[in-house]
């Protein structure tokens, strides 16, 4: 899902990954669910850099999958 390879996932990358990588078109149509899962997951691990607050880190990735499930 990390298209640019920076180690972080933006909301757009998560959105595109759900459509193209995970291949769940039904979930892709549920934008509010994706947004809520992203917002909840990105706050679970204490930030180590200024980018951690706006993106999903590797440590938070399992949480967004759990929330989407």
C-alpha positions in Angstrom: 0.0 0.0 0.0 2.9 2.3 0.7 3.2 3.6 -2.9 6.0 6.1 -2.3 7.9 3.9 0.0 8.3 6.4 2.9 7.2 4.0 5.6 3.9 5.9 6.2 0.4 5.5 4.9 -1.7 8.5 4.0 -5.4 8.4 3.9 -5.2 8.4 0.0 -2.8 5.4 0.1 -5.1 3.5 2.4 -8.0 4.3 0.2 -6.2 3.2 -3.0 -4.8 0.1 -1.2 -8.3 -1.1 -0.2 -9.4 -0.8 -3.8 -6.3 -2.2 -5.6 -4.3 -4.3 -3.1 -6.9 -5.7 -0.7 -9.4 -5.7 -3.6 -12.5 -5.0 -1.5 -14.8 -2.8 -3.7 -17.6 -2.9 -1.2 -15.4 -1.4 1.5 -13.9 1.1 -0.9 -17.4 2.6 -1.3 -17.7 3.1 2.4 -15.6 6.3 2.7 -16.8 7.3 6.2 -15.8 3.9 7.6 -12.3 4.2 6.0 -11.9 7.7 7.4 -13.0 6.7 10.9 -10.6 3.7 11.0 -7.8 5.9 9.7 -8.4 8.6 12.3 -8.6 6.0 15.1 -5.6 4.0 14.1 -3.2 6.9 13.6 -3.6 8.0 17.3 -2.8 4.7 18.9 1.0 4.7 18.9 2.9 7.6 20.5 4.5 9.9 17.8 8.2 9.8 17.3 8.3 12.4 14.5 6.2 15.2 13.2 4.8 12.9 10.4 3.4 10.3 12.8 0.4 12.5 13.7 -0.9 12.7 10.1 -0.1 9.2 8.8 -0.4 5.5 9.7 2.9 4.0 10.8 4.0 0.4 10.6 3.1 0.0 14.2 -0.5 1.3 13.6 -1.1 -0.7 10.4 -2.5 -3.8 12.2 -5.0 -1.5 14.0 -6.4 0.0 10.9 -6.9 -3.5 9.5 -8.7 -4.5 12.7 -10.9 -1.5 12.6 -11.8 -2.0 8.9 -12.7 -5.6 9.7 
